[in-house]
Amino acid sequence: MLPVLTGKRILIVGDQPECRDLLYETVVLWGGECHESETVAEAQERVRELAAQQGGLDLVLIDLNACGAQGLAAARKLAAEGGLADAHILFLNGEPCPSAEAGRQPRAFCVEKPLKVVDLQEAIAQALCGGDVRFPRRARQHPPTGLAHRPRRILLVEDNPVNARATRTVLEKRGHRVATAENGRQALRILADQRFDLILMDIVMPEMDGTTATRMIRAGACPACDPAVPIVALTAHVDPQDRHGFMEAGVDDYLAKPFQVPDLLAIVENIGPEED
């Protein structure tokens, strides 16, 4: 678990979709609630919307290169918004960071690009926790790049649209084909019409949870479903009793949320049929 981002609201500001997507995926997979804006004006509107809700924002990530010379001005504009009274600002910059200028922002930090995950982790920890909380690190663990050797047909069953989007984006960038369902009941309907190499099954969902859906698949209660399809549980419940419950239902493996991208890809690309 990554307590630094659990329960934290983070806004990404930048006009480069690839950079925004990478940051979005990273923040969500670290357990944070992520929002994004393409322009400063859009970001201001988003801040006002979030300010009307409970909690406001905890951190704003501003890509100075994407925002150009307006980056620091954008920070000042955003800082003036009521919803950012207690928020920190983290600049991402391809040039040496403008520490003196950024220092005029009372809660500003800076990370130089090209962005390294470790640097981003440490900057977020410094911004939100004064550096006292560090992210767990896994030595020499890097996500694979390019397309997967054997793309999979995957059914992702996840009721949280933010998590579903982040996970789907990661998988599709590797060439996997992904269909989504919001709960176990919807998953069974999809499985009645389509065949998949793998199911990524959230456990806690409305209407029908993942454990129940897995039992039905394994028992043949879904007539057109393949009862032997590999199923990987996605869950924040990893204590022994919970783990025993969904493993007993018939899942092949599980990933604890929030999970790391290399862990997700390792399971997806090393489970299921060897040949189509």
Rosetta silent file (secondary structure, phi, psi, omega in degrees, C-alpha in Angstrom):
SEQUENCE: MLPVLTGKRILIVGDQPECRDLLYETVVLWGGECHESETVAEAQERVRELAAQQGGLDLVLIDLNACGAQGLAAARKLAAEGGLADAHILFLNGEPCPSAEAGRQPRAFCVEKPLKVVDLQEAIAQALCGGDVRFPRRARQHPPTGLAHRPRRILLVEDNPVNARATRTVLEKRGHRVATAENGRQALRILADQRFDLILMDIVMPEMDGTTATRMIRAGACPACDPAVPIVALTAHVDPQDRHGFMEAGVDDYLAKPFQVPDLLAIVENIGPEED
SCORE:     score description
SCORE:     0.000 S_00000001
   1 L     0.000  151.486  179.492    0.000    0.000    0.000 S_00000001
   2 L  -120.537   88.872 -173.025    1.099    3.576   -0.622 S_00000001
   3 L   -65.237  -17.792 -179.955   -0.378    5.696    2.182 S_00000001
   4 L   -60.044  -38.308 -176.318    1.072    8.891    0.706 S_00000001
   5 L  -105.791   -9.430  178.615   -1.575    8.962   -2.037 S_00000001
   6 L   -62.356  122.175 -179.807   -4.414    7.035   -0.450 S_00000001
   7 L    80.447    4.739 -179.031   -7.319    9.474   -0.141 S_00000001
   8 L   -95.429  140.820  176.341   -5.399   12.286   -1.882 S_00000001
   9 E  -101.984  128.285 -175.073   -6.872   14.378   -4.705 S_00000001
  10 E  -130.787  135.203  178.923   -4.409   15.349   -7.429 S_00000001
  11 E  -112.549  129.921  176.945   -4.873   17.586  -10.493 S_00000001
  12 E  -105.182  129.937 -179.806   -2.635   17.265  -13.583 S_00000001
  13 E  -122.076  119.860  179.028   -2.283   20.317  -15.850 S_00000001
  14 L   174.952  149.613 -174.570   -0.674   19.985  -19.284 S_00000001
  15 L   -99.562    8.747  177.886   -1.558   19.914  -22.974 S_00000001
  16 L   -99.883  107.966 -174.703    0.471   16.826  -23.951 S_00000001
  17 H   -55.911  -40.909 -177.267   -1.887   13.801  -23.855 S_00000001
  18 H   -64.238  -42.155  178.972    0.896   11.204  -23.556 S_00000001
  19 H   -66.336  -42.793  178.428    2.463   12.963  -20.562 S_00000001
  20 H   -61.916  -43.370 -179.510   -0.935   13.436  -18.924 S_00000001
  21 H   -61.870  -42.804 -179.671   -1.827    9.783  -19.478 S_00000001
  22 H   -62.207  -46.126  179.805    1.457    8.613  -17.941 S_00000001
  23 H   -65.466  -41.422  179.819    0.998   10.799  -14.883 S_00000001
  24 H   -58.376  -50.812 -179.412   -2.659    9.822  -14.597 S_00000001
  25 H   -59.576  -43.089 -176.849   -1.854    6.106  -14.676 S_00000001
  26 H   -63.973  -47.241 -178.818    0.975    6.537  -12.171 S_00000001
  27 H   -62.705  -45.110 -178.807   -1.067    8.523   -9.658 S_00000001
  28 H   -65.012  -43.133 -179.699   -4.034    6.150   -9.835 S_00000001
  29 H   -69.855  -16.870  172.889   -1.892    3.044   -9.526 S_00000001
  30 L   -89.605    2.224  173.708   -0.276    4.612   -6.449 S_00000001
  31 L   100.706    3.328 -177.268   -3.715    4.901   -4.888 S_00000001
  32 L   -89.505  163.100  173.447   -4.586    8.568   -5.527 S_00000001
  33 E   -96.225  117.044 -169.370   -7.743   10.180   -6.913 S_00000001
  34 E  -110.990  140.666  174.003   -6.672   11.870  -10.136 S_00000001
  35 E  -130.876  155.918 -177.071   -8.159   14.695  -12.206 S_00000001
  36 E  -141.779  152.017  178.612   -6.731   16.280  -15.347 S_00000001
  37 E  -141.971  142.818 -178.389   -6.975   19.490  -17.374 S_00000001
  38 L   -86.678  -31.825 -177.497   -5.518   20.412  -20.735 S_00000001
  39 L  -126.603  165.591  178.699   -5.414   24.187  -20.236 S_00000001
  40 H   -64.285  -42.273  179.453   -5.004   26.631  -17.361 S_00000001
  41 H   -61.547  -41.747  178.053   -8.548   27.931  -17.837 S_00000001
  42 H   -64.638  -37.500  178.890   -9.888   24.375  -17.744 S_00000001
  43 H   -65.049  -41.356  178.703   -7.819   23.718  -14.618 S_00000001
  44 H   -60.802  -42.746  179.265   -9.267   26.774  -12.889 S_00000001
  45 H   -64.765  -39.544  179.622  -12.788   25.575  -13.657 S_00000001
  46 H   -65.178  -39.284  178.341  -11.916   22.097  -12.413 S_00000001
  47 H   -61.535  -41.371 -179.971  -10.533   23.538   -9.180 S_00000001
  48 H   -65.447  -39.757  178.498  -13.776   25.430   -8.602 S_00000001
  49 H   -62.748  -44.774 -178.139  -15.818   22.285   -9.203 S_00000001
  50 H   -70.626  -30.241  178.608  -13.719   20.279   -6.769 S_00000001
  51 H   -65.216  -27.959  179.424  -13.775   23.095   -4.203 S_00000001
  52 L   -76.067  -12.957  177.733  -17.552   22.739   -4.114 S_00000001
  53 L   -99.979  169.040  179.701  -17.086   19.123   -3.083 S_00000001
  54 L   -67.884  135.763  169.630  -15.663   17.834    0.160 S_00000001
  55 L   101.758  -31.631 -177.699  -11.921   17.859    0.516 S_00000001
  56 L    63.577 -149.079 -179.801  -10.684   20.180   -2.260 S_00000001
  57 L  -117.343  151.123  177.385   -7.279   19.305   -3.761 S_00000001
  58 L  -103.616  -29.540 -174.469   -4.053   18.124   -2.148 S_00000001
  59 E  -154.270  141.714  174.125   -1.612   18.484   -5.036 S_00000001
  60 E  -121.108  126.366  175.311   -1.385   20.041   -8.504 S_00000001
  61 E  -101.253  117.078 -178.111    1.120   18.709  -11.080 S_00000001
  62 E  -114.671  119.972  176.080    1.932   21.375  -13.695 S_00000001
  63 E   -83.035  103.590 -176.336    3.953   20.470  -16.798 S_00000001
  64 H   -64.181  -33.162  178.706    5.838   23.720  -17.391 S_00000001
  65 H   -67.495  -40.204  178.982    6.904   22.643  -20.868 S_00000001
  66 H   -67.248  -38.012 -178.567    3.317   21.917  -21.855 S_00000001
  67 H   -85.837   -7.258 -179.955    2.138   25.215  -20.389 S_00000001
  68 L    63.174 -146.810 -178.094    5.114   27.118  -21.831 S_00000001
  69 L   -66.570  -11.687 -178.366    5.955   30.472  -20.286 S_00000001
  70 H   -83.931   -2.205 -174.718    2.524   30.489  -18.685 S_00000001
  71 H   -57.304  -51.562 -178.552    3.441   27.682  -16.290 S_00000001
  72 H   -69.773  -37.164  176.233    4.475   29.816  -13.336 S_00000001
  73 H   -63.226  -36.918  177.801    1.705   32.317  -14.017 S_00000001
  74 H   -61.595  -40.768  179.899   -0.686   29.385  -14.087 S_00000001
  75 H   -62.189  -41.019  179.821    0.528   28.335  -10.673 S_00000001
  76 H   -66.214  -39.389  178.695   -0.124   31.800   -9.304 S_00000001
  77 H   -64.567  -45.270 -178.735   -3.615   31.848  -10.831 S_00000001
  78 H   -66.670  -37.058 -179.464   -4.429   28.413   -9.477 S_00000001
  79 H   -63.191  -25.954  179.916   -3.011   29.256   -6.054 S_00000001
  80 L   -77.316  -13.440  179.220   -5.495   32.128   -5.864 S_00000001
  81 L   -73.440  139.062 -177.447   -8.404   29.714   -6.202 S_00000001
  82 H   -58.306  -32.810 -177.722  -10.145   28.947   -2.928 S_00000001
  83 H   -72.024   -6.711 -178.990   -9.980   25.193   -3.499 S_00000001
  84 H  -112.839   19.253 -177.961   -6.179   25.284   -3.456 S_00000001
  85 L   -56.646  -37.266 -178.032   -5.682   27.054   -0.156 S_00000001
  86 L  -110.228    9.226 -175.453   -3.996   23.988    1.327 S_00000001
  87 L   -86.217  152.010  173.325   -2.751   22.354   -1.881 S_00000001
  88 E   -97.704  156.401  179.075    0.863   21.858   -2.916 S_00000001
  89 E  -121.142  130.828  179.046    2.145   22.553   -6.442 S_00000001
  90 E  -119.735  117.023  179.172    4.649   20.323   -8.213 S_00000001
  91 E   -88.194  138.556  171.580    6.332   21.647  -11.364 S_00000001
  92 E  -112.819  124.056 -170.789    7.597   19.286  -14.078 S_00000001
  93 E  -142.400  135.373  179.856   10.228   21.000  -16.201 S_00000001
  94 L   -80.037  -15.108  176.447   12.610   19.960  -19.002 S_00000001
  95 L  -102.531  171.026  173.626   15.062   22.699  -18.115 S_00000001
  96 L   -51.586  134.761 -172.463   16.802   23.247  -14.776 S_00000001
  97 L   -63.865  137.105 -178.913   13.986   23.925  -12.355 S_00000001
  98 L   -77.262   71.177 -172.028   13.263   27.606  -11.686 S_00000001
  99 H   -59.798  -40.325 -178.286   13.807   27.227   -7.954 S_00000001
 100 H   -65.322  -44.982 -179.760   13.938   30.955   -7.203 S_00000001
 101 H   -69.506  -44.294  179.578   10.747   31.680   -9.115 S_00000001
 102 H   -63.386  -30.030 -179.476    9.031   28.531   -7.927 S_00000001
 103 L   -63.414  -19.203  176.802   10.077   29.449   -4.415 S_00000001
 104 L   -68.980  -19.332  174.700    7.688   32.392   -4.535 S_00000001
 105 L   -86.538  120.450 -172.189    4.930   29.807   -4.340 S_00000001
 106 L   -61.066  -23.537 -177.727    4.715   28.862   -0.656 S_00000001
 107 L  -124.105   36.001 -174.668    3.945   25.194   -1.363 S_00000001
 108 E   -99.088  142.392  175.062    5.854   24.678   -4.627 S_00000001
 109 E  -134.736  165.743 -175.686    8.235   21.857   -5.519 S_00000001
 110 E  -141.633  141.087  174.509    9.962   20.977   -8.769 S_00000001
 111 E  -128.559  129.998 -179.641   11.027   17.831  -10.648 S_00000001
 112 E   -83.519  148.424  176.301   13.216   17.997  -13.759 S_00000001
 113 L  -100.224  153.581    5.681   12.424   16.061  -16.926 S_00000001
 114 L   -65.306  138.451 -170.869   12.996   13.498  -18.346 S_00000001
 115 L   -74.655  129.648  172.829   10.904   12.284  -15.474 S_00000001
 116 L  -106.349  137.043 -177.337   12.155    9.422  -13.305 S_00000001
 117 H   -56.921  -41.761 -179.142    9.600    7.554  -11.211 S_00000001
 118 H   -60.494  -42.787  179.699   11.862    7.678   -8.153 S_00000001
 119 H   -64.467  -40.019  178.702   12.193   11.470   -8.441 S_00000001
 120 H   -65.314  -42.368  177.661    8.431   11.849   -8.777 S_00000001
 121 H   -58.128  -48.258 -176.825    7.855    9.620   -5.758 S_00000001
 122 H   -67.171  -37.605  179.231   10.273   11.586   -3.619 S_00000001
 123 H   -65.814  -41.777  178.455    8.883   14.947   -4.731 S_00000001
 124 H   -65.575  -42.325  178.051    5.315   13.894   -3.928 S_00000001
 125 H   -62.028  -40.514  179.326    6.416   12.517   -0.559 S_00000001
 126 H   -65.957  -43.311 -177.654    8.260   15.779    0.163 S_00000001
 127 H   -66.044  -45.594 -172.917    5.301   17.907   -0.910 S_00000001
 128 H   -88.957  -26.483 -171.818    2.612   16.003    0.969 S_00000001
 129 H  -132.108   14.403  179.046    4.504   14.654    3.958 S_00000001
 130 L    66.302   16.943  178.837    7.605   16.773    4.381 S_00000001
 131 L    83.715   -2.288 -176.948    9.691   13.865    3.114 S_00000001
 132 L   -73.750  -26.469 -178.965    8.962   11.781    6.209 S_00000001
 133 L  -106.695  125.628 -179.750    7.014    9.143    4.269 S_00000001
 134 L  -109.952  146.589  176.090    8.820    7.266    1.543 S_00000001
 135 L   -75.078  140.602  172.214    7.336    5.112   -1.172 S_00000001
 136 L   -61.716  141.400  179.476    8.307    1.453   -1.060 S_00000001
 137 L  -118.483  149.240  176.409   10.770    0.683   -3.850 S_00000001
 138 L  -120.792  118.335 -171.767   11.393   -2.475   -5.770 S_00000001
 139 L   -62.374  133.593  172.837   14.917   -2.779   -7.083 S_00000001
 140 L    53.837   36.794  178.106   15.365   -2.921  -10.838 S_00000001
 141 L  -107.894  107.179 -176.851   11.672   -3.304  -11.540 S_00000001
 142 L  -123.890  138.176  178.153   10.817   -1.533  -14.773 S_00000001
 143 L   -62.749  140.435  175.509    7.654   -1.861  -16.869 S_00000001
 144 L   -65.583  153.285 -179.211    8.289   -3.611  -20.195 S_00000001
 145 L  -113.393  165.533  179.509    8.110   -1.384  -23.251 S_00000001
 146 L    76.146 -165.525 -177.683    6.655   -1.902  -26.715 S_00000001
 147 L   -87.603  148.432  177.866    4.033   -4.468  -27.639 S_00000001
 148 L   -65.329  148.383  178.830    3.549   -7.723  -25.788 S_00000001
 149 L   -61.758  -39.099 -179.729    4.936  -10.857  -27.467 S_00000001
 150 L  -132.384   90.526 -179.294    1.515  -12.501  -27.251 S_00000001
 151 L   -57.909  142.439 -177.979   -1.340   -9.974  -26.910 S_00000001
 152 L  -106.332  156.139  168.271   -4.236  -11.205  -24.777 S_00000001
 153 E   -97.555  114.962 -168.766   -7.991  -10.805  -24.991 S_00000001
 154 E  -122.409  135.678  170.334   -8.832   -9.494  -21.520 S_00000001
 155 E  -104.194  117.448  178.782  -12.076   -8.808  -19.679 S_00000001
 156 E  -100.622  115.656 -178.655  -11.516   -6.163  -17.006 S_00000001
 157 E  -107.958  104.950 -172.412  -14.260   -6.221  -14.358 S_00000001
 158 L  -152.389  124.734 -176.469  -13.939   -3.052  -12.273 S_00000001
 159 L   -85.893  -14.872  179.676  -16.630   -0.760  -10.874 S_00000001
 160 L   -88.910  112.558 -174.378  -14.329    2.227  -10.279 S_00000001
 161 H   -64.192  -30.354  178.253  -14.132    4.149  -13.592 S_00000001
 162 H   -67.298  -48.042  177.891  -10.838    5.831  -12.650 S_00000001
 163 H   -63.133  -40.786 -179.102   -9.147    2.508  -11.880 S_00000001
 164 H   -62.459  -43.173 -179.319  -10.703    0.912  -14.969 S_00000001
 165 H   -64.276  -46.387 -178.242   -9.424    3.647  -17.239 S_00000001
 166 H   -62.317  -45.372 -178.583   -5.884    3.563  -15.845 S_00000001
 167 H   -65.786  -43.681 -179.584   -5.645   -0.233  -16.029 S_00000001
 168 H   -62.235  -41.563 -179.704   -7.125   -0.399  -19.517 S_00000001
 169 H   -60.699  -45.005  178.829   -4.707    2.266  -20.800 S_00000001
 170 H   -59.455  -45.771 -176.451   -1.691    0.352  -19.478 S_00000001
 171 H   -69.241  -42.122 -177.967   -2.867   -2.898  -21.065 S_00000001
 172 H   -68.435  -29.467  176.504   -3.819   -1.436  -24.432 S_00000001
 173 H   -65.992  -21.908  176.753   -0.429    0.261  -24.761 S_00000001
 174 L   -91.205    1.802  177.406    1.056   -3.244  -24.670 S_00000001
 175 L    93.746    3.395  179.073   -1.260   -4.353  -27.483 S_00000001
 176 L   -76.293  149.234  176.263   -3.787   -6.259  -25.386 S_00000001
 177 E   -98.055  124.769 -171.153   -7.467   -6.096  -26.340 S_00000001
 178 E  -123.789  127.626  169.063   -9.570   -5.065  -23.357 S_00000001
 179 E  -110.274  152.649 -176.907  -13.305   -5.171  -22.754 S_00000001
 180 E  -125.009  150.158  173.845  -14.737   -3.773  -19.525 S_00000001
 181 E  -137.100  149.462 -175.185  -17.609   -4.581  -17.183 S_00000001
 182 L   -92.470  -13.336  179.167  -18.752   -2.634  -14.116 S_00000001
 183 L  -162.527  173.964 -176.657  -19.802   -5.622  -11.994 S_00000001
 184 H   -62.379  -38.032 -179.260  -20.014   -9.394  -11.943 S_00000001
 185 H   -63.747  -43.893  178.050  -23.488   -9.556  -13.470 S_00000001
 186 H   -65.730  -35.384  178.555  -22.449   -7.464  -16.456 S_00000001
 187 H   -62.077  -42.152  179.827  -19.315   -9.587  -16.815 S_00000001
 188 H   -63.161  -37.764  177.998  -21.388  -12.778  -17.103 S_00000001
 189 H   -64.354  -41.238  179.419  -23.489  -11.218  -19.869 S_00000001
 190 H   -66.928  -41.436 -179.424  -20.340  -10.289  -21.802 S_00000001
 191 H   -65.088  -23.453  178.372  -18.824  -13.741  -21.269 S_00000001
 192 L   -70.068  -21.452 -176.715  -21.949  -15.320  -22.759 S_00000001
 193 L  -112.512  -19.327 -174.306  -21.133  -13.678  -26.107 S_00000001
 194 L  -132.358  153.351  177.170  -17.337  -13.352  -26.176 S_00000001
 195 L  -106.254  141.894 -178.960  -14.284  -15.471  -25.404 S_00000001
 196 L  -132.216  154.540  175.182  -11.314  -14.138  -23.411 S_00000001
 197 L   -82.960  -20.954 -172.481   -7.835  -15.335  -22.519 S_00000001
 198 E  -162.381  145.620  173.265   -8.008  -13.791  -19.060 S_00000001
 199 E  -118.793  127.055  170.533  -10.367  -12.051  -16.642 S_00000001
 200 E   -98.876  111.150 -167.579   -9.164   -9.334  -14.256 S_00000001
 201 E  -114.140  111.260  170.532  -11.851   -9.444  -11.560 S_00000001
 202 E   -64.119  150.894 -177.047  -12.398   -6.776   -8.921 S_00000001
 203 L   -93.989  -48.478 -177.213  -13.736   -8.364   -5.733 S_00000001
 204 L   -94.253  109.539 -179.206  -15.890   -5.670   -4.101 S_00000001
 205 L  -146.482  156.333  176.317  -18.548   -4.475   -6.571 S_00000001
 206 L   -74.694  165.115  177.185  -22.272   -3.618   -6.564 S_00000001
 207 L    68.982  -59.175  174.748  -24.993   -5.956   -7.889 S_00000001
 208 L  -148.412  122.133 -178.338  -22.672   -8.971   -8.019 S_00000001
 209 L   -77.630  170.916 -175.985  -19.223   -9.132   -6.421 S_00000001
 210 H   -68.069  -34.008  179.205  -16.193  -10.768   -7.956 S_00000001
 211 H   -64.605  -44.527  178.747  -16.213  -13.800   -5.681 S_00000001
 212 H   -63.659  -44.920 -179.879  -19.801  -14.678   -6.638 S_00000001
 213 H   -62.024  -40.051  179.170  -19.126  -14.153  -10.346 S_00000001
 214 H   -63.547  -44.296  178.700  -16.026  -16.356  -10.145 S_00000001
 215 H   -59.297  -41.322 -178.809  -17.965  -19.159   -8.443 S_00000001
 216 H   -66.393  -39.849  178.401  -20.648  -19.010  -11.137 S_00000001
 217 H   -63.807  -46.795 -177.527  -18.073  -19.172  -13.930 S_00000001
 218 H   -67.119  -31.434 -177.867  -16.268  -22.134  -12.350 S_00000001
 219 H   -84.444   -4.548 -178.529  -19.539  -23.977  -11.638 S_00000001
 220 L    77.736   16.329  179.629  -20.770  -23.623  -15.226 S_00000001
 221 L   -71.478  -14.526  173.595  -23.725  -21.483  -14.114 S_00000001
 222 L  -104.551   96.554 -167.529  -22.927  -19.231  -17.066 S_00000001
 223 L   -51.305  -41.165 -175.308  -23.719  -21.712  -19.905 S_00000001
 224 L   -91.055   -1.244 -177.671  -21.633  -20.122  -22.665 S_00000001
 225 L   -79.832  149.532  173.068  -18.705  -19.200  -20.390 S_00000001
 226 L   -81.769  110.605 -176.361  -15.420  -21.087  -20.378 S_00000001
 227 L   -67.734  -12.640 -178.602  -15.244  -22.491  -16.807 S_00000001
 228 L  -102.460    4.502 -178.501  -11.452  -22.819  -17.086 S_00000001
 229 L   -58.580  134.106  177.905  -10.716  -19.224  -18.136 S_00000001
 230 L   -62.866  135.927  179.823   -7.892  -17.791  -15.966 S_00000001
 231 E  -127.654  127.627  176.689   -9.182  -15.277  -13.403 S_00000001
 232 E  -114.049  123.483  179.422   -7.006  -12.820  -11.491 S_00000001
 233 E   -79.389  137.114  173.023   -8.567  -11.037   -8.513 S_00000001
 234 E  -111.329  114.751 -172.006   -7.947   -7.290   -8.097 S_00000001
 235 E  -154.894  147.608  171.719   -8.476   -6.408   -4.461 S_00000001
 236 L   -89.345   -6.880 -177.937   -7.439   -4.230   -1.562 S_00000001
 237 L   -95.602   97.035 -175.034   -8.466   -7.068    0.784 S_00000001
 238 L  -122.607   17.227  173.577   -5.357   -9.200    1.151 S_00000001
 239 L   -72.879  159.370 -172.019   -5.534  -10.433    4.743 S_00000001
 240 H   -53.503  -40.311 -177.377   -5.472  -14.245    5.024 S_00000001
 241 H   -66.290  -46.198  179.020   -9.231  -14.666    5.560 S_00000001
 242 H   -63.823  -43.478 -178.937  -10.210  -12.543    2.573 S_00000001
 243 H   -61.107  -41.136  179.061   -7.530  -14.136    0.386 S_00000001
 244 H   -61.951  -37.489 -177.548   -8.757  -17.611    1.326 S_00000001
 245 H   -63.134  -50.588 -176.787  -12.315  -16.613    0.361 S_00000001
 246 H   -80.703  -24.682  174.334  -11.646  -15.529   -3.193 S_00000001
 247 H   -69.495  -38.237  177.929   -8.965  -18.159   -3.815 S_00000001
 248 H   -64.896  -28.713  179.325  -11.423  -20.828   -2.676 S_00000001
 249 H   -69.801  -20.234  175.925  -13.953  -19.413   -5.154 S_00000001
 250 L   122.680   10.599  177.131  -11.591  -20.350   -7.970 S_00000001
 251 L   -72.176  151.027 -178.382   -9.352  -17.394   -8.865 S_00000001
 252 L   -87.228  -28.321 -178.503   -5.931  -18.349  -10.219 S_00000001
 253 E  -163.446  176.328  178.305   -3.982  -15.449   -8.735 S_00000001
 254 E  -147.509  156.379  173.335   -4.496  -11.989   -7.268 S_00000001
 255 E  -123.002  129.482  177.916   -3.078   -8.445   -7.338 S_00000001
 256 E   -82.710  131.917  177.561   -3.271   -6.219   -4.279 S_00000001
 257 L   -85.366  146.631  -11.426   -4.493   -2.683   -4.957 S_00000001
 258 L   -75.607  136.423 -175.053   -2.929   -0.278   -5.645 S_00000001
 259 L  -101.662  161.853  177.854   -0.645   -2.419   -7.776 S_00000001
 260 L   -87.039  147.214  179.839    2.494   -1.616   -9.722 S_00000001
 261 H   -56.998  -45.280  179.111    2.447   -1.670  -13.535 S_00000001
 262 H   -59.423  -36.015  178.849    5.241   -4.319  -13.770 S_00000001
 263 H   -66.145  -42.558  178.157    3.237   -6.602  -11.449 S_00000001
 264 H   -60.276  -49.609 -177.026    0.095   -6.197  -13.556 S_00000001
 265 H   -67.903  -33.850  179.435    1.895   -6.911  -16.811 S_00000001
 266 H   -62.068  -42.615  179.291    3.816   -9.844  -15.332 S_00000001
 267 H   -70.804  -47.320 -176.887    0.582  -11.622  -14.403 S_00000001
 268 H   -59.715  -39.971 -171.655   -1.293  -10.724  -17.596 S_00000001
 269 L   -94.071    2.980  178.652    1.535  -11.805  -19.878 S_00000001
 270 L  -128.415   17.188  177.976    2.470  -15.009  -18.039 S_00000001
 271 L  -130.333  157.095  177.899   -0.909  -16.549  -17.429 S_00000001
 272 L    93.598 -169.551 -172.954   -3.469  -18.107  -19.738 S_00000001
 273 L   -67.368  144.381  177.264   -3.094  -19.990  -23.019 S_00000001
 274 L   -78.195  -25.651 -179.311    0.292  -20.259  -24.683 S_00000001
 275 L  -134.602  150.510  175.457   -1.283  -20.199  -28.124 S_00000001
 276 L   -73.753    0.000    0.000   -4.427  -18.674  -29.615 S_00000001
